[in-house]
C-alpha cells in the first residue's frame, strides 16, 4: 500500500502518460506536464519527488495491488 495520497488529477495525468507510453505516442509535452504536476505535489506534500514518482508509477502501472487508483 502506498504511503502517498495522490490527488485525482495527478493519478489521471500519470494514467494518460502510461497509456501513451504503451501506445508509443508519449510526447515531451505530456511527459513534462506530468513531471511538473508531480513536482508540485511533492513540494506541497514535503516529500522526496523521486520517492513520490516511484510510488505513483507503482500505483498506476500495478493497480492489482489494491492501491488507490486501481481500475480493478
N, C-alpha and C positions, 0 to 999 in steps of 0.2 A: 504494500500500500504506500502511496506517495505521501510524503510529509508536506506537500505543497497543495494549496487550494487555488488552482489556476482559474482565472476568470474565463467565462464562456467565450469571449471574443478571442482570447489567446488560444484556447483549445480549437476554435473554429479555424483560425489562421493556420495553425500547425497541421490540422487535418487537410486543409486545402493544399498546403505545401507538400504534404506527404502524398496526396493523390496526384499532384503534378509531377513529383519525382517518379512515381510508379508509371505514369503515362509518358515520361520522357519529355515533359513540357514545362519544367520549372524555369521561371525567368529570374533574372537578377533582381528585378523589382519586387517580385513576390517574396523571394528569399530575404531581401533587405527589409521588407515590411515586417516579416515575422521576427527577424532579429531585433529590429527597432522596438517592437512591442514587447518582446521578451526582456530586452534590456530595461525598458521602462518598468515592467513588472518586478524584475529583480531589484531594481533601485528602490521602488516603493515598498517592497516586502523586506528590504535589507537582507537579501540572501545573495549568495555567490551565483553569478549569472551562469557559469558553466554547470554547476550542480543543478540549477533550475532547468537548464536546457536539456540535460540528460534525463531528468525526471519527466519533463514534458514529452520528449520523444518516446520514452518508455510507455507513458500513459496512452499516447496516440497510436503508436506502432504495435503495441502489445496489449490491446484492450481486454483480452480474455482474463487478465489477472485481477479482475474485479475493481479496477481503478475507476475514478471519476472520468467521464468522457468516453466510457465504453459504449460501443454501438451494439453490444450484445443484449 
